[in-house]
Amino acid sequence: MNVMLPRPHLCQRILQETAGVIFLRAPAGAGKTSLLKLFAGLTERSVCTSTHPKTEDVKDGWLLWDVPVAARTAKIPAATLQTVTTVIIACRPEQRISGLGRQILHHGSTTIGAEDLTFSDEELNALPAASAASMREGYAGWPAFLPLQGNIDDDTCCDYLRETFLSHLSPEQTMALSIWLEAPDGAAHQPWASQLPPFLTRHPQRHEDLIRLLTIAVHERLQVLENSIAVVELASALEKADRALQAMALLLDKGYETHAAQILARAHGRELIYRSSVNAFQNIIMHFSHDMIASNETVLFAVCRALLKQGELQRVRHLVGKHLGSDYLDPFRVLANGSRFSFAARTFRLNLMITEDLTPNDAMITRLGEFMADYPMGDHGKWAGYYNALLEFEIRRRNFREAEAAAARALIYLRKMGGQPLLEFFIHLHQIVLRLMSGDALMARRAAQDARERLEQVTHEVPQERRMLRLAEACINYESGRPRDLLEFIQKDFEHFAAAEIWPSLMQFALHYATQIVMDHFPMTIRPGFLDGLWIHLSEGLQFHAMMEIRTAIAYQNTNRWSEAAATLTSIRMPMGKNWVESAEEELTRLTRRDEITYVMAWLRDAVHVWTPRNYLPRQIDALIANPKVTNRERVALLIWQSYTAHQRRDNAAARANILLALETATPLGCNGVLSEERIFLSPLLENRRIRSFIETSSDVRAALAIFAASVNSPQARAIHGGLSQREVQMLQFLAGGMSNKKIAQALNISEVTVKFHLGNLFRKLDCNCRAEAIRAATALGWL
């Protein structure tokens, strides 16, 4: 049914205009033709619908001209214009009308636009209430939808929108409109906006019906365009909207691989992973063909970046060696002056060094400085990446002051490039690690706050990064005497954490805290198994094997299994062994490598526990304390050992002085976790009344001791304090885990008869007759 409203106010406005040219300029559906017909009927004139009006179309000096929809341009012949006094032209915004220059110059022009043509509330009040509300709220008052009132349906509307609106948009504009429709707002200053009702683009949230129908129509049109040569234009629109991955996915799906590679290059290749979901990046990048990977370095390095995120270091080494040559695996050759490799290849080699866990020597750091000189001064992203790599290397080299300086420089360059929340998060995460490793938990907490703020600014999903932050925050809480978060992380998240790409200093950091919490809160039999479980996640090129063995040995030491600890340390391949450690003194001040320092400390720890320690052990401990590469955290442990050895020699003055210094060093830095870690030496010292009364004069020390007392109050510690032996505590843990006698015997490498013997003692002490009663009693006592 053809429904029209009279629109007298617009007809009257046209009659009262004095301008020589009156444009009815608006997009399709604005009611231009209908208004022109109404005016023609009112003034008893006819409407011209040809591309070139003729003299006979003019009546009484008036020309009513409805420009054909198909015409991109139209012109009034000069002969026709000589007979015209007033021209009323109904046209669309994109149509160009020529031949009117003289008329406009002498008689002026005016425009009745889309907003004027939109039905006003006063006009819509003439309709039934339901129709008026539907037109006003659902369809933005757009005249084209008036005839559909009463028998409107989605298919009819969508067909109309596709044919009338969308057919005039280019493929690129259609894609841009589709992106806007995902989250429409009032800021639509795009070329396609002039083709839509003005109130729709200004207040889209008020016109949900029209937005919904337009979304359906646009989606259907895009499906048609995606199966044509217009796919490149569609991808261009996605790229302009900062959706490079989506553009590449579309191109790769339609076989336009070269175009996809070009978009990847413009999006800075592998760096795109920091601005998008890791899973989305991997899914799209891995669709490039082997030929493209072999011929295009940008694609090659993006694929390698995706593989590194999956922890596939060996596959990456194979890939770059295959396509770039085996000499690419030697960082000295790649980064050397005059290297045959491209700048991009040299930059990626620097990133690969981080994952390979290489600890550069001074010569390599110098080489890196020379390579840095080639960086473009205005490329802040590359400079930020360089200092980020330097930060990681200096943490490994235990140059904490240099590491802090590199972190500060990296943040400066990231801010110069306008900020990059995810990369800034990684810098702050590095700072957490280096501060906790160096023993400053208070400064680590501040870095954790900065890291969380940056991570909250990331717009895409970052599950692995959130897992990293949870670990770091849990370690900070552990230092404050709150181990619950770290325990929960180890039980639920550690396996997923270790299986992904982890830069080595974070892995070393995680390994230290994870194994310590396991030592503190789980039976001895679980601890080596936990360490063994990590091996499957570590590539051959990584150098964590020695560290894992050392942590296993320390786990044995903490449960007084010193012979097993010594056997584990003896089996580790290191440049020095037990004999070297026992005879070294001045050499200890010159150790630089992290594994060597940790290894030597493990052997010194073994020597400290001996009832009559060797006479020169205090000098060895002092030598290690003087080592500039030893962290504050390690110094606290060394001071506790020094105090313990003095106590063993009955030198109470030295014992008091060293334990006081250890506690006063730990407290201002907030690194209280080391006190718990060294409980086997600290607890006997604190049981000495003279030592305790001496050190408790300091309020800071009393606070540290309170945290220590809470940290050692684990269920296992309470059980031992309640009268159970270490073996009986293990039996209780196995009972709670539902293990049979046979499995317990296998886990402990003892006979079932011995298991029954220990269980009998456990039941007797708990005054129980069976497993269920023992578990209930232990739970009630807080031993489980």
ZAMARGU-4260 file (C-alpha; in steps of 0.2 Angstrom, whole numbers, plus 5000, padded with zeros to 4 digits):
<rodrens>
0) 5000/5000/5000 | 5007/5017/4995 | 5006/5028/5011 | 5011/5046/5010 | 5011/5061/5022
5) 5006/5078/5015 | 5022/5087/5022 | 5014/5105/5020 | 5028/5113/5030 | 5041/5107/5017
10) 5030/5112/5002 | 5027/5129/5010 | 5046/5131/5013 | 5050/5128/4995 | 5037/5140/4989
15) 5044/5154/5000 | 5062/5151/4995 | 5070/5165/4984 | 5085/5156/4979 | 5087/5151/4961
20) 5092/5133/4964 | 5084/5122/4978 | 5092/5106/4981 | 5083/5091/4989 | 5099/5082/4993
25) 5098/5066/5003 | 5102/5048/5002 | 5090/5035/4996 | 5074/5033/5006 | 5073/5051/5012
30) 5057/5054/5002 | 5064/5066/4989 | 5054/5060/4975 | 5038/5059/4985 | 5040/5077/4991
35) 5044/5083/4973 | 5028/5074/4967 | 5018/5082/4981 | 5024/5099/4977 | 5021/5096/4958
40) 5003/5092/4962 | 5001/5107/4973 | 5007/5119/4960 | 5000/5109/4945 | 5017/5106/4937
45) 5026/5091/4931 | 5042/5082/4936 | 5057/5079/4924 | 5065/5062/4927 | 5078/5063/4912
50) 5097/5065/4914 | 5096/5081/4903 | 5081/5092/4906 | 5073/5100/4890 | 5065/5117/4887
55) 5048/5109/4887 | 5051/5102/4905 | 5051/5121/4911 | 5034/5128/4916 | 5031/5146/4921
60) 5050/5147/4925 | 5050/5132/4936 | 5060/5116/4933 | 5056/5101/4945 | 5070/5089/4941
65) 5071/5071/4949 | 5089/5066/4944 | 5088/5047/4939 | 5096/5036/4952 | 5108/5028/4940
70) 5116/5044/4935 | 5132/5048/4943 | 5133/5065/4934 | 5119/5076/4926 | 5119/5092/4917
75) 5106/5106/4913 | 5109/5112/4895 | 5112/5130/4893 | 5097/5132/4882 | 5086/5125/4895
80) 5094/5135/4909 | 5090/5152/4900 | 5071/5148/4902 | 5072/5144/4921 | 5069/5155/4935
85) 5069/5142/4949 | 5076/5124/4949 | 5071/5111/4962 | 5083/5096/4960 | 5080/5080/4970
90) 5097/5071/4970 | 5108/5060/4981 | 5124/5066/4990 | 5136/5057/4978 | 5128/5064/4962
95) 5136/5078/4954 | 5125/5091/4945 | 5134/5103/4933 | 5128/5118/4922 | 5121/5128/4937
100) 5136/5139/4941 | 5129/5155/4933 | 5111/5152/4940 | 5119/5149/4958 | 5130/5164/4956
105) 5116/5176/4951 | 5101/5169/4961 | 5109/5159/4975 | 5105/5141/4981 | 5099/5132/4996
110) 5098/5114/5002 | 5085/5104/5010 | 5095/5089/5017 | 5092/5072/5025 | 5088/5079/5042
115) 5075/5091/5035 | 5067/5077/5026 | 5066/5065/5041 | 5049/5064/5048 | 5046/5075/5063
120) 5037/5070/5079 | 5023/5082/5073 | 5021/5073/5057 | 5021/5056/5064 | 5007/5061/5076
125) 4996/5060/5062 | 4999/5041/5061 | 4991/5028/5073 | 5001/5027/5089 | 5009/5011/5086
130) 5015/5016/5068 | 5021/5032/5075 | 5032/5024/5088 | 5038/5011/5076 | 5044/5025/5064
135) 5051/5036/5077 | 5061/5023/5087 | 5063/5008/5076 | 5066/5017/5059 | 5074/5034/5064
140) 5059/5043/5056 | 5065/5038/5038 | 5051/5041/5025 | 5056/5025/5015 | 5049/5014/5029
145) 5032/5022/5030 | 5024/5012/5016 | 5029/4996/5025 | 5019/5000/5041 | 5007/4986/5045
150) 5014/4973/5034 | 5033/4975/5037 | 5044/4959/5038 | 5063/4957/5039 | 5066/4950/5022
155) 5057/4964/5013 | 5067/4977/5023 | 5083/4968/5021 | 5080/4967/5002 | 5076/4986/5001
160) 5092/4990/5011 | 5103/4980/5000 | 5096/4987/4984 | 5093/5005/4989 | 5107/5009/5002
165) 5121/4996/5000 | 5122/4995/4982 | 5129/5013/4982 | 5143/5009/4994 | 5160/5002/4988
170) 5166/4986/4995 | 5178/4995/5006 | 5164/5006/5013 | 5153/4991/5015 | 5166/4983/5026
175) 5169/4999/5036 | 5150/5000/5039 | 5150/4982/5045 | 5164/4986/5058 | 5154/5001/5064
180) 5138/4990/5066 | 5147/4979/5078 | 5148/4993/5091 | 5138/5008/5084 | 5140/5024/5092
185) 5137/5042/5087 | 5154/5046/5080 | 5151/5040/5062 | 5161/5052/5051 | 5164/5040/5037
190) 5160/5042/5019 | 5146/5029/5020 | 5137/5039/5034 | 5130/5051/5021 | 5120/5036/5014
195) 5111/5033/5030 | 5097/5042/5040 | 5106/5055/5050 | 5097/5051/5066 | 5103/5033/5064
200) 5121/5037/5063 | 5119/5051/5077 | 5109/5040/5090 | 5110/5022/5084 | 5106/5015/5101
205) 5088/5022/5099 | 5085/5013/5083 | 5088/4995/5087 | 5076/4988/5074 | 5085/4997/5059
210) 5102/4993/5066 | 5097/4975/5067 | 5090/4974/5049 | 5105/4984/5042 | 5117/4972/5050
215) 5108/4957/5042 | 5109/4966/5025 | 5127/4971/5026 | 5132/4953/5032 | 5123/4946/5016
220) 5131/4958/5005 | 5148/4955/5012 | 5146/4936/5009 | 5143/4940/4990 | 5158/4952/4990
225) 5170/4940/4998 | 5167/4928/4984 | 5172/4941/4971 | 5188/4951/4967 | 5182/4964/4979
230) 5190/4953/4993 | 5206/4964/4992 | 5196/4980/4995 | 5187/4972/5010 | 5204/4967/5017
235) 5210/4985/5015 | 5195/4991/5025 | 5199/4979/5039 | 5217/4984/5039 | 5213/5002/5040
240) 5202/4998/5055 | 5217/4991/5063 | 5211/4973/5060 | 5226/4966/5052 | 5224/4948/5058
245) 5206/4948/5052 | 5211/4955/5035 | 5225/4942/5033 | 5213/4928/5038 | 5201/4934/5024
250) 5214/4935/5011 | 5222/4918/5015 | 5205/4909/5015 | 5202/4916/4997 | 5220/4912/4991
255) 5227/4929/4991 | 5243/4924/5001 | 5254/4938/4994 | 5242/4952/4999 | 5241/4944/5016
260) 5260/4944/5018 | 5260/4963/5013 | 5248/4967/5027 | 5258/4957/5039 | 5273/4967/5034
265) 5264/4983/5036 | 5258/4977/5053 | 5277/4975/5058 | 5276/4956/5057 | 5279/4946/5073
270) 5276/4962/5084 | 5258/4960/5079 | 5256/4946/5092 | 5258/4959/5106 | 5242/4968/5099
275) 5231/4953/5097 | 5226/4937/5104 | 5240/4924/5104 | 5228/4910/5098 | 5221/4921/5084
280) 5239/4926/5079 | 5244/4908/5079 | 5229/4901/5070 | 5231/4914/5056 | 5250/4914/5054
285) 5251/4896/5053 | 5241/4896/5037 | 5255/4903/5026 | 5262/4890/5014 | 5279/4883/5015
290) 5284/4892/5000 | 5279/4909/5007 | 5288/4905/5023 | 5304/4901/5013 | 5303/4916/5002
295) 5297/4930/5014 | 5307/4934/5030 | 5292/4943/5038 | 5281/4928/5037 | 5296/4917/5043
300) 5299/4927/5058 | 5280/4928/5062 | 5278/4909/5061 | 5294/4907/5072 | 5286/4919/5085
305) 5270/4909/5085 | 5280/4893/5088 | 5290/4901/5102 | 5273/4905/5111 | 5270/4887/5111
310) 5287/4883/5118 | 5293/4875/5102 | 5311/4882/5103 | 5319/4867/5094 | 5307/4869/5079
315) 5311/4887/5078 | 5330/4883/5077 | 5327/4870/5064 | 5316/4882/5054 | 5328/4897/5054
320) 5343/4885/5051 | 5334/4878/5036 | 5329/4894/5028 | 5343/4906/5033 | 5358/4894/5035
325) 5366/4885/5049 | 5377/4900/5053 | 5361/4909/5058 | 5362/4899/5074 | 5378/4907/5079
330) 5373/4924/5087 | 5391/4931/5085 | 5390/4929/5066 | 5373/4936/5064 | 5376/4952/5075
335) 5394/4955/5068 | 5397/4970/5058 | 5395/4967/5040 | 5384/4952/5043 | 5375/4945/5027
340) 5359/4944/5037 | 5345/4958/5035 | 5342/4970/5049 | 5325/4960/5053 | 5335/4944/5054
345) 5348/4951/5066 | 5334/4959/5077 | 5325/4942/5078 | 5341/4933/5082 | 5342/4945/5097
350) 5325/4940/5103 | 5329/4921/5100 | 5344/4923/5111 | 5332/4927/5126 | 5323/4911/5123
355) 5338/4900/5121 | 5344/4906/5138 | 5361/4912/5132 | 5370/4922/5145 | 5380/4935/5135
360) 5398/4938/5141 | 5406/4955/5140 | 5411/4953/5122 | 5393/4949/5117 | 5386/4964/5126
365) 5399/4975/5117 | 5393/4967/5100 | 5375/4971/5105 | 5380/4989/5108 | 5388/4989/5091
370) 5372/4982/5083 | 5362/4995/5092 | 5371/5009/5083 | 5362/5003/5067 | 5345/5006/5075
375) 5335/5020/5067 | 5334/5035/5079 | 5315/5037/5077 | 5310/5019/5078 | 5306/5019/5096
380) 5299/5001/5095 | 5315/4994/5090 | 5325/5003/5104 | 5312/4997/5117 | 5315/4979/5111
385) 5333/4981/5112 | 5333/4987/5130 | 5320/4974/5134 | 5333/4961/5128 | 5347/4969/5138
390) 5336/4969/5153 | 5334/4950/5152 | 5352/4948/5149 | 5358/4959/5164 | 5346/4949/5175
395) 5355/4933/5170 | 5372/4941/5173 | 5366/4947/5190 | 5370/4965/5185 | 5354/4971/5194
400) 5358/4990/5193 | 5361/4989/5174 | 5345/4979/5173 | 5335/4992/5181 | 5343/5005/5170
405) 5338/4995/5155 | 5320/4993/5161 | 5319/5012/5163 | 5325/5015/5146 | 5313/5002/5138
410) 5298/5011/5147 | 5304/5028/5140 | 5304/5022/5122 | 5288/5012/5124 | 5280/5028/5130
415) 5287/5038/5116 | 5279/5027/5103 | 5262/5031/5111 | 5262/5017/5124 | 5261/4998/5122
420) 5252/4990/5137 | 5257/4972/5134 | 5275/4976/5131 | 5275/4988/5146 | 5268/4974/5156
425) 5283/4963/5152 | 5295/4976/5157 | 5286/4978/5174 | 5286/4959/5176 | 5305/4959/5173
430) 5306/4972/5187 | 5296/4960/5199 | 5308/4946/5195 | 5324/4956/5197 | 5318/4964/5213
435) 5313/4948/5221 | 5328/4939/5215 | 5339/4953/5222 | 5329/4952/5238 | 5318/4968/5238
440) 5300/4962/5240 | 5294/4980/5244 | 5300/4987/5227 | 5293/4971/5219 | 5276/4975/5225
445) 5276/4992/5217 | 5282/4984/5201 | 5267/4972/5202 | 5255/4986/5204 | 5262/4994/5188
450) 5261/4977/5179 | 5243/4975/5184 | 5238/4992/5178 | 5246/4989/5161 | 5238/4972/5159
455) 5221/4979/5163 | 5224/4991/5148 | 5226/4976/5136 | 5210/4974/5125 | 5212/4956/5120
460) 5213/4940/5130 | 5230/4937/5138 | 5228/4921/5148 | 5247/4917/5149 | 5252/4934/5154
465) 5238/4934/5168 | 5245/4918/5174 | 5263/4926/5175 | 5256/4940/5185 | 5247/4928/5197
470) 5263/4919/5200 | 5273/4935/5203 | 5260/4942/5215 | 5259/4925/5224 | 5278/4925/5226
475) 5277/4943/5234 | 5263/4936/5246 | 5275/4922/5250 | 5288/4934/5255 | 5275/4942/5267
480) 5272/4926/5275 | 5256/4922/5265 | 5260/4906/5255 | 5242/4901/5251 | 5241/4909/5234
485) 5258/4901/5229 | 5252/4884/5235 | 5236/4886/5224 | 5246/4892/5209 | 5257/4876/5210
490) 5243/4865/5212 | 5232/4872/5198 | 5242/4883/5186 | 5260/4878/5186 | 5259/4865/5173
495) 5251/4877/5160 | 5263/4890/5165 | 5278/4880/5162 | 5272/4872/5145 | 5271/4890/5137
500) 5284/4902/5131 | 5293/4908/5147 | 5309/4919/5146 | 5322/4910/5156 | 5324/4922/5171
505) 5306/4920/5174 | 5308/4902/5173 | 5322/4902/5185 | 5312/4913/5197 | 5297/4902/5196
510) 5307/4886/5198 | 5315/4893/5214 | 5298/4898/5222 | 5289/4883/5216 | 5301/4871/5223
515) 5302/4880/5239 | 5284/4880/5242 | 5283/4861/5238 | 5297/4859/5251 | 5288/4868/5264
520) 5271/4860/5262 | 5271/4843/5253 | 5279/4827/5258 | 5297/4823/5253 | 5291/4810/5240
525) 5281/4822/5231 | 5295/4835/5229 | 5307/4826/5217 | 5292/4820/5207 | 5286/4838/5205
530) 5304/4843/5198 | 5304/4828/5186 | 5287/4834/5179 | 5295/4850/5174 | 5307/4841/5162
535) 5294/4838/5149 | 5291/4856/5147 | 5309/4861/5145 | 5318/4861/5128 | 5335/4854/5126
540) 5343/4871/5123 | 5338/4878/5140 | 5350/4877/5154 | 5338/4873/5169 | 5344/4856/5171
545) 5358/4860/5184 | 5346/4872/5193 | 5333/4858/5194 | 5345/4846/5201 | 5352/4859/5214
550) 5334/4862/5220 | 5331/4843/5221 | 5346/4842/5232 | 5340/4856/5243 | 5324/4848/5245
555) 5333/4832/5252 | 5344/4844/5263 | 5328/4851/5271 | 5322/4834/5277 | 5339/4829/5284
560) 5342/4817/5269 | 5360/4824/5267 | 5368/4809/5259 | 5355/4809/5245 | 5357/4827/5243
565) 5376/4825/5241 | 5374/4811/5229 | 5362/4823/5218 | 5375/4837/5219 | 5389/4825/5214
570) 5380/4820/5199 | 5378/4837/5192 | 5390/4842/5178 | 5399/4858/5183 | 5416/4866/5181
575) 5419/4864/5200 | 5414/4849/5211 | 5414/4846/5230 | 5433/4846/5232 | 5435/4862/5223
580) 5421/4870/5234 | 5429/4863/5250 | 5446/4871/5246 | 5441/4887/5238 | 5441/4903/5247
585) 5446/4919/5237 | 5439/4911/5221 | 5422/4912/5229 | 5422/4931/5227 | 5424/4930/5208
590) 5410/4918/5204 | 5398/4926/5191 | 5387/4913/5184 | 5370/4910/5192 | 5371/4891/5192
595) 5389/4891/5199 | 5384/4902/5213 | 5369/4892/5217 | 5379/4876/5216 | 5393/4882/5227
600) 5380/4888/5240 | 5372/4871/5240 | 5388/4862/5244 | 5392/4876/5258 | 5375/4872/5265
605) 5380/4854/5266 | 5395/4859/5275 | 5386/4870/5287 | 5375/4856/5294 | 5390/4846/5300
610) 5391/4846/5319 | 5409/4851/5319 | 5411/4862/5303 | 5429/4864/5296 | 5438/4879/5303
615) 5439/4889/5287 | 5421/4888/5283 | 5417/4905/5290 | 5430/4913/5279 | 5422/4904/5264
620) 5405/4911/5269 | 5412/4928/5271 | 5420/4927/5253 | 5404/4923/5246 | 5395/4937/5255
625) 5408/4949/5247 | 5404/4942/5230 | 5396/4957/5220 | 5385/4944/5210 | 5377/4937/5226
630) 5360/4944/5229 | 5353/4952/5245 | 5342/4937/5247 | 5357/4925/5246 | 5367/4936/5258
635) 5353/4934/5271 | 5355/4915/5269 | 5374/4916/5271 | 5373/4926/5286 | 5361/4914/5294
640) 5373/4900/5290 | 5387/4910/5297 | 5377/4912/5313 | 5373/4894/5314 | 5392/4889/5312
645) 5396/4901/5326 | 5383/4893/5337 | 5390/4876/5333 | 5408/4883/5339 | 5399/4890/5354
650) 5404/4907/5349 | 5388/4915/5355 | 5393/4933/5351 | 5397/4930/5333 | 5381/4920/5332
655) 5370/4934/5339 | 5379/4947/5328 | 5376/4937/5312 | 5358/4932/5315 | 5354/4950/5320
660) 5362/4957/5304 | 5353/4943/5293 | 5336/4949/5301 | 5340/4967/5299 | 5345/4965/5281
665) 5329/4955/5277 | 5316/4965/5286 | 5318/4982/5277 | 5318/4973/5260 | 5303/4963/5265
670) 5311/4946/5259 | 5305/4936/5273 | 5303/4920/5263 | 5322/4916/5264 | 5319/4914/5283
675) 5307/4901/5280 | 5318/4893/5267 | 5332/4892/5280 | 5322/4886/5294 | 5333/4871/5297
680) 5347/4883/5303 | 5336/4897/5309 | 5325/4887/5321 | 5339/4880/5332 | 5346/4898/5334
685) 5329/4905/5339 | 5327/4891/5352 | 5343/4898/5361 | 5336/4909/5374 | 5351/4921/5375
690) 5352/4923/5356 | 5333/4926/5355 | 5333/4939/5369 | 5347/4948/5361 | 5339/4950/5344
695) 5321/4953/5350 | 5326/4971/5356 | 5323/4977/5338 | 5304/4980/5333 | 5309/4976/5315
700) 5316/4959/5320 | 5301/4955/5330 | 5290/4958/5315 | 5301/4947/5305 | 5301/4933/5318
705) 5282/4934/5318 | 5281/4931/5300 | 5293/4917/5301 | 5283/4909/5315 | 5267/4909/5304
710) 5277/4903/5289 | 5283/4887/5298 | 5266/4884/5305 | 5262/4872/5291 | 5251/4856/5294
715) 5266/4846/5293 | 5276/4857/5305 | 5261/4856/5318 | 5261/4837/5316 | 5280/4835/5319
720) 5278/4847/5334 | 5263/4836/5340 | 5274/4821/5341 | 5274/4813/5324 | 5290/4808/5316
725) 5295/4814/5298 | 5290/4797/5291 | 5274/4796/5300 | 5269/4813/5293 | 5273/4806/5276
730) 5262/4791/5280 | 5248/4803/5285 | 5249/4812/5269 | 5248/4796/5259 | 5233/4790/5269
735) 5224/4807/5265 | 5228/4804/5246 | 5220/4787/5247 | 5235/4777/5243 | 5236/4758/5247
740) 5250/4750/5257 | 5258/4743/5241 | 5258/4760/5233 | 5266/4769/5248 | 5279/4755/5249
745) 5283/4758/5231 | 5284/4777/5233 | 5295/4776/5248 | 5305/4761/5241 | 5302/4751/5257
750) 5293/4735/5261 | 5275/4734/5265 | 5280/4727/5282 | 5289/4743/5286 | 5274/4753/5280
755) 5262/4743/5292 | 5275/4746/5306 | 5274/4765/5303 | 5256/4765/5301 | 5254/4756/5318
760) 5264/4769/5326 | 5254/4783/5318 | 5237/4775/5323 | 5244/4773/5341 | 5249/4791/5343
765) 5232/4797/5336 | 5223/4784/5346 | 5214/4777/5331 | 5211/4760/5324 | 5209/4763/5305
770) 5213/4775/5291 | 5197/4784/5291 | 5198/4788/5310 | 5216/4793/5308 | 5212/4805/5294
775) 5197/4813/5304 | 5208/4815/5320 | 5223/4823/5310 | 5211/4835/5301 | 5203/4840/5318
780) 5221/4843/5325 | 5225/4854/5309 | 5239/4841/5303 | 5231/4839/5286
</rodrens>
